């Protein structure tokens, strides 16, 4: 025998039931002695009769037990799985209680070979009147739907056979897992059991056990398919199994809230709920749609929208403001605030205040919540407009600026000019337009760069700078003059109220100089040109080193002052170099007093030719067509004694080797020409005899002179 049965027997020796059995055995033995001639009560069933060890006459104790065993223990030695059920309280034998302790009560023997040990009588003893109507709930398997239509043998193939094949079971051993009988269409992807989603009536009939803990499947959710919310390959897919219980979703996960942020969050706070879970405050799970007729909104909840239902709106019906015929939520509930009166009331201002500083406040910026008249627009509110009222504007009536285009038109408030030029003419006739075009715009227009709202006559200090605004810097001698020296005031004001004179009215048009630059305007507009325009010749630069006009040479302190120097060669064509550079200006330009009609105080130079200032020492010998060009030979202006003279090129008498070594005076002798004592240069003979003469008899035929 194996060790396990020995351990079982040892354990059973301590069982009190064993000793009761022994006593019974003694009693039975005594009866056996008396009735030793009697045989077995009947033939064994086919199930036990085919077992050799049980079929013999001396094998009774195999089933009925020996000295130390009971019949139950003998049965359980062969039917161990029944003992396991009894111990675990599972299966039919585990749930029928003490009835299972008496095996023979349900499974009696010795009734012949055809007797079925498992049949109607055995089920009846176990409390099951009709095996075909067996309530599987007894064994922990709730059968319903399609399963109730099945015959026992469709699940328990050995249910009705007499003798089980070895190792097989009649009823026990089956799994309650659906996939043990049915193919799994999900191919194992589902983490949950089949019974959590499917009923026993049909596989296409679904259930959702425990779904009501998060979302009751009623109302609008009652007719939705599982996949509508638990699509495959998503975070909330059915395949997630047990994880879905930890991933409960709120309304806003699937439904986008059309409500404004303030309304939704204020209602959630009032209900002491989070925004994500607060939809149920108004929308019940039993509602079939978000527009369900059972939906109710209290005045307190409506107040959270920003529109408080106080006088005069507390008695207005919802449909009067929220037309139920409008299709979309946004059309029906546009999110109006208390200040959006124009949404329901005609706008007498023609939409002028839909933008601007009062747009956010709406009508109530100027009007009361209870009534439109009288308005409350005062000076403080006007200061928030593009034209705050100050100084002279405070004295103007509202209707002066805010007019009505015609009798039926709304009074114009928005669009009224806020810059000076919108109401006042330009007293400067557009003079400053070219300067302001390049500047960043400022409130109230370009006039405000210099003027304030008090008076155009008074320009606050520091507002006007003559140089950038006119292009004419006030410095030097100009700075010592008053404004009236150039801007003579007129006794009568013009159409703009201007009395301040213009330069052009006093001196004539002010025209920019050659380059169009306004670095300095033409001085000749106010001052006469003592040079007679000679420095404005076409061959002279109109712009020199960034300066033009008189400013090319003169400063503003005095015309005698030439702070930038005077390039004599550039401006006169007569460079001052050599001996000329050492001379004082007065050597050529003598002082002139009193000044001439042009205001000139320096005499003009006699001329630019040498003979204009210097006497000709050659008495006109080198004059050509009456003109003497000293520079042909005297190119060095530092001294007349430095010559630049080449006898070979500059005369018709090239010097040979004999004449080149002679001193000039050998040929050029002093001579008086006219009234001038000079050296004789021209004309002179070029023949030898003109200087050397001819000796008598010095020339002989075929004989060279000595």
C-alpha positions as CSV (number, residue, x, y, z in Angstrom):
1,X,0.0,0.0,0.0
2,X,1.1,3.5,-0.5
3,X,2.0,5.9,2.3
4,X,-1.1,8.0,1.9
5,X,-3.7,5.3,2.8
6,X,-1.6,4.3,5.8
7,X,-1.6,7.9,7.0
8,X,-5.4,8.0,6.5
9,X,-5.9,4.8,8.5
10,X,-3.7,6.1,11.4
11,X,-5.7,9.3,11.4
12,X,-9.0,7.4,11.5
13,X,-7.9,5.3,14.6
14,X,-8.5,8.3,16.7
15,X,-12.0,8.9,15.2
16,X,-14.7,8.1,17.8
17,X,-16.9,6.9,15.0
18,X,-14.3,4.1,14.5
19,X,-15.0,2.6,17.9
20,X,-18.7,2.8,17.4
21,X,-18.2,0.9,14.2
22,X,-16.1,-1.7,16.0
23,X,-18.9,-2.3,18.5
24,X,-21.3,-2.7,15.6
25,X,-18.9,-5.0,13.9
26,X,-18.8,-7.3,17.0
27,X,-22.6,-7.3,17.0
28,X,-22.6,-8.2,13.3
29,X,-20.0,-10.8,13.8
30,X,-22.1,-12.5,16.5
31,X,-25.0,-12.5,14.1
32,X,-22.7,-13.9,11.4
33,X,-21.8,-16.8,13.7
34,X,-25.4,-17.5,14.2
35,X,-26.2,-17.1,10.5
36,X,-23.0,-18.4,9.0
37,X,-24.9,-20.3,6.5
38,X,-26.5,-17.2,4.9
39,X,-25.3,-15.6,1.5
40,X,-24.9,-11.9,0.1
41,X,-28.1,-9.8,0.1
42,X,-27.9,-9.4,-3.7
43,X,-25.9,-9.0,-6.8
44,X,-23.6,-5.9,-7.2
45,X,-24.3,-3.3,-9.8
46,X,-22.3,-3.4,-13.1
47,X,-20.3,-0.5,-11.9
48,X,-18.8,-2.3,-8.9
49,X,-19.3,-5.9,-10.2
50,X,-16.7,-5.4,-12.9
51,X,-14.1,-4.7,-10.2
52,X,-12.5,-8.1,-9.3
53,X,-11.5,-7.1,-5.8
54,X,-15.2,-6.3,-5.0
55,X,-16.8,-9.2,-6.8
56,X,-15.7,-12.1,-4.5
57,X,-17.7,-13.3,-1.5
58,X,-14.8,-12.5,0.9
59,X,-14.4,-8.9,-0.3
60,X,-17.3,-7.4,1.6
61,X,-14.9,-5.5,3.9
62,X,-13.6,-3.7,0.8
63,X,-16.8,-1.7,0.8
64,X,-18.3,-2.3,4.3
65,X,-15.0,-1.7,6.1
66,X,-13.0,-4.0,8.3
67,X,-12.3,-3.7,12.0
68,X,-11.0,-0.2,11.8
69,X,-12.9,1.3,8.8
70,X,-16.4,2.5,8.1
71,X,-18.4,2.1,4.9
72,X,-18.0,5.8,4.2
73,X,-14.3,5.7,4.6
74,X,-14.1,2.7,2.3
75,X,-16.2,4.6,-0.3
76,X,-14.0,7.7,-0.1
77,X,-10.8,5.6,-0.5
78,X,-11.9,5.0,-4.1
79,X,-13.8,8.2,-4.7
80,X,-11.2,10.8,-3.5
81,X,-12.6,13.6,-5.5
82,X,-15.9,13.3,-3.6
83,X,-14.0,13.6,-0.4
84,X,-12.3,16.7,-1.7
85,X,-15.7,18.3,-2.5
86,X,-17.0,17.4,0.9
87,X,-13.9,19.0,2.5
88,X,-14.1,22.1,0.3
89,X,-17.9,22.4,0.6
90,X,-18.1,22.5,-3.2
91,X,-20.1,20.5,-5.7
92,X,-23.3,18.6,-4.9
93,X,-21.7,16.5,-2.2
94,X,-20.2,19.5,-0.5
95,X,-23.4,21.5,-0.3
96,X,-25.9,18.8,0.8
97,X,-24.4,18.7,4.3
98,X,-24.5,15.6,6.5
99,X,-26.5,13.7,3.9
100,X,-23.3,13.1,2.1
101,X,-21.8,11.3,5.1
102,X,-24.0,8.2,4.4
103,X,-23.0,7.1,0.9
104,X,-25.3,4.1,0.9
105,X,-28.4,6.3,1.5
106,X,-28.1,7.7,-2.0
107,X,-26.0,5.0,-3.7
108,X,-27.3,1.6,-2.4
109,X,-25.9,-1.7,-3.7
110,X,-26.9,-5.4,-4.1
111,X,-30.0,-4.5,-6.3
112,X,-28.7,-6.4,-9.3
113,X,-26.4,-5.6,-12.2
114,X,-28.9,-3.3,-14.0
115,X,-29.4,-1.1,-11.0
116,X,-28.1,2.5,-11.5
117,X,-26.1,3.8,-8.6
118,X,-26.7,7.4,-9.9
119,X,-30.2,7.9,-11.0
120,X,-33.5,9.5,-10.0
121,X,-33.6,7.8,-6.6
122,X,-30.0,9.1,-5.7
123,X,-30.9,12.7,-6.7
124,X,-34.1,12.4,-4.8
125,X,-32.2,11.4,-1.7
126,X,-30.0,14.5,-2.2
127,X,-33.0,16.8,-2.4
128,X,-33.3,16.9,-6.2
129,X,-36.7,15.6,-7.2
130,X,-36.1,15.8,-11.0
131,X,-32.6,15.5,-12.3
132,X,-33.6,17.0,-15.6
133,X,-34.6,20.2,-13.7
134,X,-31.5,20.2,-11.6
135,X,-30.9,23.7,-10.2
136,X,-27.3,24.3,-10.9
137,X,-27.2,27.1,-8.4
138,X,-26.7,24.3,-5.8
139,X,-23.2,23.8,-7.2
140,X,-22.5,27.5,-7.8
141,X,-23.3,27.6,-11.5
142,X,-26.3,29.8,-12.2
143,X,-27.9,28.6,-15.4
144,X,-30.3,30.7,-17.4
145,X,-31.3,31.5,-20.9
146,X,-30.0,29.2,-23.6
147,X,-28.4,26.8,-21.0
148,X,-31.9,25.8,-19.7
149,X,-32.8,24.5,-23.1
150,X,-30.0,22.0,-23.2
151,X,-30.2,18.4,-22.3
152,X,-27.9,17.2,-19.6
153,X,-25.8,15.1,-22.0
154,X,-24.9,18.2,-24.1
155,X,-22.6,19.2,-21.3
156,X,-22.2,16.0,-19.3
157,X,-21.7,13.4,-22.0
158,X,-21.5,10.5,-19.5
159,X,-24.6,11.5,-17.6
160,X,-26.8,8.6,-18.6
161,X,-24.4,5.7,-19.2
162,X,-24.2,2.9,-16.7
163,X,-20.5,2.3,-16.5
164,X,-18.1,5.2,-16.8
165,X,-14.9,4.7,-18.8
166,X,-11.9,4.6,-16.5
167,X,-10.7,8.0,-15.4
168,X,-13.9,9.8,-16.6
169,X,-16.5,11.6,-14.5
170,X,-20.2,11.7,-14.8
171,X,-21.0,15.3,-13.7
172,X,-18.0,16.8,-12.0
173,X,-14.8,18.1,-13.7
174,X,-16.4,20.6,-16.0
175,X,-15.3,24.3,-16.0
176,X,-17.7,27.2,-15.8
177,X,-15.4,29.2,-18.1
178,X,-17.5,30.0,-21.2
179,X,-14.4,29.5,-23.4
180,X,-14.3,25.8,-22.3
181,X,-17.4,25.2,-24.4
182,X,-17.6,28.2,-26.7
183,X,-15.0,29.7,-29.1
184,X,-13.6,33.0,-27.9
185,X,-14.2,35.6,-30.7
186,X,-12.0,38.1,-28.8
187,X,-9.0,35.7,-29.0
188,X,-8.1,36.2,-25.4
189,X,-8.0,40.0,-25.7
190,X,-10.6,40.6,-23.0
191,X,-9.3,40.7,-19.4
192,X,-12.8,40.4,-18.0
193,X,-14.8,37.2,-17.9
194,X,-17.6,36.5,-20.4
195,X,-20.3,36.7,-17.8
196,X,-19.4,40.3,-17.0
197,X,-20.6,41.4,-20.4
198,X,-22.8,38.6,-21.9
199,X,-26.0,37.0,-20.7
200,X,-26.8,33.3,-21.0
201,X,-29.7,34.2,-23.3
202,X,-27.5,35.3,-26.3
203,X,-24.0,36.5,-26.9
204,X,-25.3,39.7,-28.6
205,X,-27.2,40.6,-25.5
206,X,-24.9,42.6,-23.2
207,X,-24.8,43.5,-19.6
208,X,-22.6,45.8,-17.6
209,X,-22.2,44.7,-14.1
210,X,-21.4,47.5,-11.7
211,X,-21.6,50.1,-14.4
212,X,-24.1,52.0,-12.2
213,X,-21.3,52.8,-9.8
214,X,-19.9,55.3,-12.3
215,X,-22.7,55.9,-14.8
216,X,-26.1,54.3,-14.8
217,X,-26.9,53.0,-18.3
218,X,-30.3,54.8,-18.5
219,X,-31.7,57.7,-20.4
220,X,-29.5,58.8,-23.2
221,X,-26.9,56.3,-22.3
222,X,-29.3,53.3,-22.2
223,X,-29.3,52.7,-25.9
224,X,-25.6,53.1,-26.6
225,X,-23.4,50.2,-27.6
226,X,-20.4,49.4,-25.4
227,X,-18.0,50.3,-28.2
228,X,-19.5,53.8,-28.5
229,X,-17.7,54.6,-25.3
230,X,-15.1,51.8,-25.1
231,X,-13.6,51.8,-28.6
232,X,-10.8,49.4,-29.2
233,X,-7.2,50.7,-29.0
234,X,-8.2,53.6,-26.7
235,X,-7.5,54.3,-23.1
236,X,-11.0,53.2,-22.2
237,X,-11.2,50.1,-24.4
238,X,-13.1,47.1,-23.1
239,X,-9.9,45.2,-23.3
240,X,-8.5,47.1,-20.3
241,X,-10.5,44.8,-18.1
242,X,-10.3,45.6,-14.4
243,X,-8.4,48.8,-15.1
244,X,-11.7,50.4,-16.3
245,X,-12.9,50.5,-12.8
246,X,-10.1,52.8,-11.9
247,X,-10.6,55.0,-15.0
248,X,-14.1,56.2,-14.4
249,X,-14.9,59.1,-16.7
250,X,-16.8,62.3,-16.1
251,X,-19.3,63.9,-18.5
252,X,-16.8,66.4,-20.0
253,X,-14.5,63.6,-21.1
254,X,-17.0,62.5,-23.7
255,X,-19.2,65.6,-24.1
256,X,-17.8,69.1,-24.7
257,X,-19.4,71.6,-22.4
258,X,-21.1,74.4,-24.3
259,X,-21.3,76.5,-21.2
260,X,-19.1,79.5,-20.4
261,X,-16.3,79.0,-18.0
262,X,-17.7,81.3,-15.4
263,X,-21.2,79.8,-15.4
264,X,-20.0,76.2,-15.3
265,X,-17.4,76.7,-12.5
266,X,-19.6,79.0,-10.4
267,X,-22.4,76.3,-10.4
268,X,-19.9,73.6,-9.6
269,X,-18.6,75.7,-6.7
270,X,-22.1,76.3,-5.4
271,X,-22.8,72.6,-5.5
272,X,-19.4,71.9,-3.8
273,X,-18.3,69.8,-6.7
274,X,-15.6,69.8,-9.2
275,X,-16.3,71.3,-12.7
276,X,-15.8,67.8,-14.3
277,X,-18.4,66.2,-12.1
278,X,-20.9,69.1,-11.8
279,X,-23.0,68.4,-15.0
280,X,-25.3,66.2,-12.9
281,X,-26.4,69.3,-10.9
282,X,-28.7,70.0,-13.9
283,X,-28.5,67.1,-16.2
284,X,-29.7,63.8,-14.7
285,X,-28.6,60.4,-16.0
286,X,-32.3,59.6,-16.7
287,X,-32.5,62.5,-19.2
288,X,-32.6,61.4,-22.8
289,X,-30.9,64.5,-24.1
290,X,-29.3,67.7,-22.9
291,X,-32.5,69.5,-23.8
292,X,-34.7,67.1,-21.8
293,X,-38.0,68.7,-20.7
294,X,-37.3,67.7,-17.2
295,X,-34.3,70.0,-17.1
296,X,-34.7,72.8,-14.5
297,X,-32.5,75.9,-13.9
298,X,-33.0,77.8,-10.7
299,X,-32.6,81.6,-10.6
300,X,-29.6,81.1,-8.4
301,X,-28.0,78.9,-11.1
302,X,-28.9,81.5,-13.8
303,X,-27.2,84.1,-11.8
304,X,-23.9,82.2,-12.3
305,X,-24.2,83.0,-16.0
306,X,-23.4,86.6,-15.2
307,X,-27.0,87.7,-15.8
308,X,-28.7,88.2,-12.5
309,X,-32.5,87.8,-12.7
310,X,-33.4,90.9,-10.8
311,X,-35.8,93.7,-11.7
312,X,-36.9,94.2,-14.3
313,X,-36.0,90.7,-15.6
314,X,-37.3,88.5,-12.8
315,X,-40.7,87.9,-14.4
316,X,-39.5,87.2,-17.9
317,X,-40.2,83.7,-19.3
318,X,-37.1,81.8,-20.5
319,X,-38.4,81.5,-24.1
320,X,-38.6,85.3,-24.4
321,X,-34.8,85.5,-24.2
322,X,-33.8,82.0,-25.2
323,X,-35.8,81.1,-28.4
324,X,-36.4,77.3,-28.3
325,X,-36.7,77.3,-32.1
326,X,-33.1,78.3,-32.6
327,X,-31.0,75.3,-33.6
328,X,-27.7,75.5,-31.8
329,X,-26.9,76.0,-28.1
330,X,-24.8,79.1,-28.9
331,X,-27.7,80.7,-30.7
332,X,-30.1,80.0,-27.9
333,X,-27.7,80.8,-25.1
334,X,-25.2,83.3,-26.4
335,X,-23.9,84.0,-22.9
336,X,-25.3,87.5,-22.5
337,X,-24.3,89.6,-19.5
338,X,-26.2,92.1,-17.5
339,X,-24.6,94.8,-19.6
340,X,-25.6,93.5,-23.0
341,X,-28.9,95.3,-23.2
342,X,-28.7,95.7,-26.9
343,X,-29.2,91.9,-27.3
344,X,-32.9,92.4,-26.5
345,X,-33.4,96.1,-26.7
346,X,-33.1,98.4,-29.7
347,X,-29.8,100.3,-29.8
348,X,-30.7,104.0,-30.1
349,X,-27.0,104.7,-30.7
350,X,-26.8,102.7,-33.9
351,X,-24.1,100.4,-32.6
352,X,-21.6,103.2,-31.9
353,X,-20.6,101.7,-28.5
354,X,-20.1,98.1,-29.6
355,X,-16.4,98.9,-29.6
356,X,-14.4,101.4,-27.6
357,X,-13.8,102.1,-23.9
358,X,-17.3,101.3,-22.9
359,X,-17.9,98.2,-25.0
360,X,-17.1,95.8,-22.2
361,X,-19.6,97.5,-19.8
362,X,-22.3,98.0,-22.4
363,X,-25.3,100.2,-21.9
364,X,-24.9,100.2,-18.1
365,X,-21.7,102.2,-18.5
366,X,-23.9,105.2,-18.9
367,X,-27.4,104.0,-18.1
368,X,-28.9,102.3,-15.0
369,X,-29.8,98.6,-14.9
370,X,-33.5,99.4,-14.2
371,X,-34.0,102.2,-16.7
372,X,-32.3,104.0,-19.6
373,X,-33.2,107.5,-18.6
374,X,-31.8,109.7,-17.3
375,X,-28.3,108.8,-18.4
376,X,-25.3,109.0,-16.1
377,X,-22.6,110.1,-18.5
378,X,-20.5,112.7,-16.7
379,X,-17.1,114.4,-17.0
380,X,-15.4,111.4,-15.3
381,X,-16.7,109.1,-18.0
382,X,-15.7,111.5,-20.8
383,X,-12.2,111.4,-19.5
384,X,-12.1,107.7,-20.5
385,X,-12.7,108.7,-24.1
386,X,-10.1,109.5,-26.7
387,X,-10.5,113.2,-25.9
388,X,-10.5,114.0,-22.2
389,X,-12.0,117.4,-21.6
390,X,-9.7,120.0,-20.2
391,X,-9.1,123.8,-20.4
392,X,-11.1,125.4,-23.2
393,X,-13.0,122.2,-24.1
394,X,-14.7,122.2,-20.7
395,X,-16.7,125.3,-21.7
396,X,-18.1,123.7,-24.9
397,X,-21.7,122.3,-25.0
398,X,-22.0,118.6,-25.7
399,X,-24.2,119.3,-28.8
400,X,-21.5,121.4,-30.3
401,X,-19.3,118.4,-30.9
402,X,-21.9,115.6,-30.9
403,X,-24.4,116.5,-33.6
404,X,-27.2,114.7,-35.4
405,X,-26.6,114.3,-39.2
406,X,-30.3,114.5,-39.7
407,X,-33.5,114.5,-37.6
408,X,-34.0,110.7,-37.7
409,X,-30.3,109.8,-37.2
410,X,-28.8,108.9,-33.9
411,X,-26.6,111.6,-32.3
412,X,-22.9,111.0,-33.2
413,X,-20.8,110.1,-30.2
414,X,-18.2,107.6,-31.6
415,X,-16.2,108.8,-34.5
416,X,-16.3,112.4,-33.4
417,X,-12.8,113.8,-34.2
418,X,-10.4,113.7,-31.3
419,X,-7.6,115.5,-33.0
420,X,-7.3,119.3,-33.3
421,X,-7.5,119.3,-37.1
422,X,-10.9,117.6,-37.0
423,X,-12.5,120.8,-35.6
424,X,-9.9,123.5,-36.1
425,X,-8.3,124.7,-39.4
426,X,-4.6,124.6,-39.9
427,X,-3.2,128.1,-39.3
428,X,0.2,126.9,-40.7
429,X,-1.3,126.0,-44.1
430,X,0.3,122.5,-44.0
431,X,3.9,123.9,-43.5
432,X,4.7,121.3,-40.8
433,X,3.1,118.3,-42.7
434,X,6.4,117.2,-44.2
435,X,8.1,117.2,-40.8
436,X,5.3,115.4,-38.9
437,X,4.9,112.7,-41.6
438,X,8.1,110.9,-40.4
439,X,7.1,111.1,-36.6
440,X,5.2,108.6,-34.6
441,X,1.5,109.6,-34.2
442,X,0.4,111.1,-30.9
443,X,-3.0,111.6,-29.3
444,X,-5.0,114.4,-30.7
445,X,-2.9,114.9,-33.8
446,X,0.1,117.0,-34.7
447,X,-1.2,120.3,-33.3
448,X,-0.8,118.9,-29.8
449,X,3.0,118.6,-30.3
450,X,3.2,122.3,-29.7
451,X,-0.2,123.5,-28.5
452,X,-2.4,122.5,-25.6
453,X,-6.2,122.8,-25.1
454,X,-6.0,126.2,-23.5
455,X,-5.2,128.6,-26.4
456,X,-3.4,128.4,-29.7
457,X,-1.7,131.7,-29.0
458,X,0.2,130.3,-26.0
459,X,2.8,127.7,-26.8
460,X,4.1,126.0,-23.6
461,X,7.8,126.3,-23.1
462,X,9.8,123.6,-24.6
463,X,7.1,122.5,-27.0
464,X,8.5,124.2,-30.1
465,X,12.1,124.0,-31.3
466,X,12.9,126.2,-34.3
467,X,15.5,124.0,-35.9
468,X,13.7,120.7,-36.3
469,X,10.4,122.3,-37.1
470,X,11.5,124.9,-39.6
471,X,14.9,123.6,-40.7
472,X,16.4,127.0,-39.7
473,X,18.5,126.9,-36.6
474,X,18.4,130.1,-34.4
475,X,21.9,130.8,-33.4
476,X,24.5,133.5,-33.6
477,X,23.2,136.9,-34.7
478,X,19.7,135.4,-35.2
479,X,19.5,134.4,-31.6
480,X,19.9,138.0,-30.5
481,X,16.8,139.0,-32.5
482,X,13.2,138.7,-31.3
483,X,10.6,136.5,-33.2
484,X,9.0,139.7,-34.6
485,X,12.2,140.5,-36.6
486,X,11.2,137.7,-39.0
487,X,7.6,137.1,-38.0
488,X,6.0,140.5,-37.9
489,X,2.6,140.5,-36.2
490,X,-0.3,141.6,-38.2
491,X,-2.9,143.9,-36.7
492,X,-5.8,141.8,-37.9
493,X,-6.3,138.0,-37.3
494,X,-6.8,135.8,-40.4
495,X,-9.6,133.2,-40.8
496,X,-7.8,130.9,-38.4
497,X,-7.3,133.6,-35.8
498,X,-3.6,133.9,-36.5
499,X,-1.8,137.2,-36.0
500,X,1.7,135.8,-36.0
501,X,3.4,136.9,-39.2
502,X,5.0,134.7,-41.8
503,X,8.6,135.1,-43.1
504,X,7.3,135.0,-46.6
505,X,5.0,137.9,-46.0
506,X,7.9,140.0,-44.8
507,X,10.8,138.9,-47.0
508,X,9.2,136.8,-49.8
509,X,9.1,133.1,-50.5
510,X,11.6,130.9,-48.6
511,X,12.9,128.5,-51.2
512,X,15.3,125.6,-50.3
513,X,18.6,125.8,-51.9
514,X,20.1,123.8,-54.8
515,X,20.1,120.4,-53.1
516,X,16.7,120.8,-51.5
517,X,18.3,120.5,-48.1
518,X,16.8,122.4,-45.2
519,X,20.0,122.4,-43.2
520,X,20.0,126.2,-43.9
521,X,17.5,128.2,-45.9
522,X,18.7,130.6,-48.5
523,X,20.2,133.6,-46.6
524,X,19.4,135.8,-49.6
525,X,15.7,135.6,-48.7
526,X,16.4,138.1,-45.9
527,X,19.9,139.3,-46.7
528,X,21.2,140.8,-50.0
529,X,23.9,138.8,-51.7
530,X,27.0,141.0,-51.8
531,X,28.7,138.6,-54.2
532,X,26.1,139.2,-56.9
533,X,25.4,135.4,-57.2
534,X,29.0,134.6,-58.4
535,X,29.3,131.8,-55.9
536,X,26.1,130.2,-57.2
537,X,27.6,129.5,-60.6
538,X,26.8,126.1,-62.1
539,X,30.4,125.0,-62.0
540,X,30.6,125.5,-58.2
541,X,29.4,123.0,-55.6
542,X,25.9,123.9,-54.3
543,X,26.6,121.6,-51.3
544,X,30.0,121.7,-49.7
545,X,30.9,119.5,-46.7
546,X,27.2,119.2,-45.8
547,X,26.6,122.9,-46.0
548,X,24.9,125.0,-48.7
549,X,24.2,128.6,-49.6
550,X,26.0,131.2,-47.6
551,X,26.7,128.6,-44.9
552,X,29.3,127.1,-47.1
553,X,31.6,129.8,-45.9
554,X,29.9,132.0,-43.4
555,X,28.7,131.5,-39.8
556,X,25.6,133.0,-38.3
557,X,27.5,135.4,-35.9
558,X,28.8,137.7,-38.6
559,X,29.3,137.6,-42.4
560,X,32.9,138.6,-41.7
561,X,33.3,135.3,-39.7
562,X,34.2,132.3,-41.9
563,X,34.5,129.5,-39.3
564,X,34.9,126.9,-41.9
565,X,37.7,128.6,-43.8
566,X,37.7,129.8,-47.4
567,X,39.1,127.7,-50.2
568,X,40.4,130.5,-52.5
569,X,41.2,128.1,-55.3
570,X,37.8,126.3,-55.2
571,X,35.6,129.4,-55.0
572,X,37.6,131.9,-57.2
573,X,39.7,129.6,-59.5
574,X,42.8,131.3,-58.2
575,X,44.7,129.1,-55.7
576,X,46.7,130.9,-53.0
577,X,50.1,129.3,-52.9
578,X,53.7,130.4,-52.9
579,X,54.1,134.1,-52.3
580,X,50.3,134.6,-52.6
581,X,49.6,132.5,-49.6
582,X,51.7,134.8,-47.4
583,X,49.8,137.9,-48.4
584,X,47.0,139.4,-46.3
585,X,43.5,139.4,-47.9
586,X,43.7,143.2,-47.9
587,X,46.7,143.1,-50.3
588,X,44.2,142.2,-53.1
589,X,40.9,143.1,-51.5
590,X,41.1,146.5,-49.9
591,X,38.6,147.6,-47.3
592,X,35.5,149.3,-48.6
593,X,33.8,151.9,-46.4
594,X,31.1,152.8,-46.4
595,X,29.7,149.5,-47.8
596,X,28.4,149.5,-51.3
597,X,24.7,149.1,-52.2
598,X,24.9,145.3,-51.7
599,X,26.5,145.7,-48.2
600,X,29.9,144.7,-49.4
601,X,32.8,145.9,-47.2
602,X,35.7,144.4,-49.2
603,X,36.9,145.5,-52.6
604,X,36.9,143.1,-55.5
605,X,40.3,141.9,-56.7
606,X,41.7,143.7,-59.8
607,X,41.9,140.4,-61.7
608,X,43.4,137.0,-61.6
609,X,46.1,137.5,-64.2
610,X,49.7,138.3,-63.0
611,X,49.7,141.5,-65.1
612,X,46.6,142.7,-63.2
613,X,48.7,143.1,-60.0
614,X,52.3,143.0,-61.2
615,X,54.1,145.3,-63.8
616,X,55.5,143.4,-66.8
617,X,59.4,143.7,-66.6
618,X,59.7,142.4,-70.2
619,X,57.9,145.4,-71.7
620,X,55.5,143.1,-73.5
621,X,58.1,141.0,-75.3
622,X,56.2,137.8,-74.4
623,X,52.7,139.1,-75.1
624,X,50.5,137.0,-77.4
625,X,47.6,138.7,-79.0
626,X,48.0,141.5,-76.4
627,X,47.9,139.1,-73.4
628,X,50.9,138.2,-71.2
629,X,51.0,134.7,-69.6
630,X,53.7,134.9,-67.0
631,X,53.0,131.4,-65.8
632,X,54.5,130.0,-69.0
633,X,57.9,130.6,-67.5
634,X,57.3,131.6,-63.9
635,X,55.4,128.6,-62.7
636,X,56.7,128.8,-59.2
637,X,54.5,131.3,-57.4
638,X,57.0,131.8,-54.6
639,X,59.4,134.0,-56.7
640,X,59.6,135.3,-60.3
641,X,63.3,134.5,-60.3
642,X,62.6,130.7,-60.3
643,X,62.0,129.9,-64.0
644,X,60.6,127.0,-65.7
645,X,62.1,127.6,-69.1
646,X,63.5,125.2,-71.7
647,X,65.3,127.1,-74.5
648,X,65.0,124.1,-76.9
649,X,61.2,123.9,-76.5
650,X,60.2,127.4,-75.6
651,X,62.1,129.2,-78.4
652,X,62.9,128.7,-82.1
653,X,66.6,128.5,-81.3
654,X,67.7,125.2,-79.8
655,X,71.0,125.5,-78.0
656,X,73.9,123.4,-79.3
657,X,76.9,122.4,-77.2
658,X,78.7,125.7,-77.9
659,X,75.8,127.9,-77.0
660,X,74.6,125.8,-74.0
661,X,77.6,126.7,-71.9
662,X,77.2,130.4,-72.5
663,X,75.6,132.7,-69.9
664,X,72.2,134.1,-70.8
665,X,73.6,137.6,-70.7
666,X,76.0,136.8,-73.5
667,X,73.1,136.9,-75.9
668,X,70.4,138.8,-74.0
669,X,71.6,142.4,-73.3
670,X,69.9,145.2,-71.5
671,X,67.7,147.4,-73.7
672,X,65.2,150.1,-73.3
673,X,61.9,149.3,-74.9
674,X,59.6,152.1,-75.0
675,X,59.9,153.7,-71.5
676,X,61.0,150.5,-69.8
677,X,64.6,149.4,-69.2
678,X,64.6,145.7,-69.6
679,X,66.5,142.7,-71.0
680,X,66.1,142.0,-74.7
681,X,64.6,138.6,-75.4
682,X,62.4,139.0,-78.4
683,X,62.8,139.4,-81.3
684,X,66.3,138.2,-81.9
685,X,68.1,136.9,-85.0
686,X,68.8,133.2,-85.3
687,X,71.5,133.3,-87.9
688,X,75.2,133.2,-86.8
689,X,76.0,136.4,-88.5
690,X,73.2,138.0,-86.5
691,X,75.5,137.7,-83.4
692,X,79.0,137.0,-84.9
693,X,79.1,139.1,-88.1
694,X,81.5,138.2,-91.1
695,X,85.3,138.8,-91.4
696,X,86.6,139.9,-94.8
697,X,88.5,137.1,-96.5
698,X,87.7,134.6,-93.9
699,X,85.6,132.5,-96.2
700,X,87.6,130.7,-99.0
701,X,86.7,128.1,-101.4
702,X,87.7,124.6,-100.4
703,X,89.1,125.9,-97.1
704,X,87.6,125.5,-93.7
705,X,87.5,128.5,-91.5
706,X,89.9,128.6,-88.7
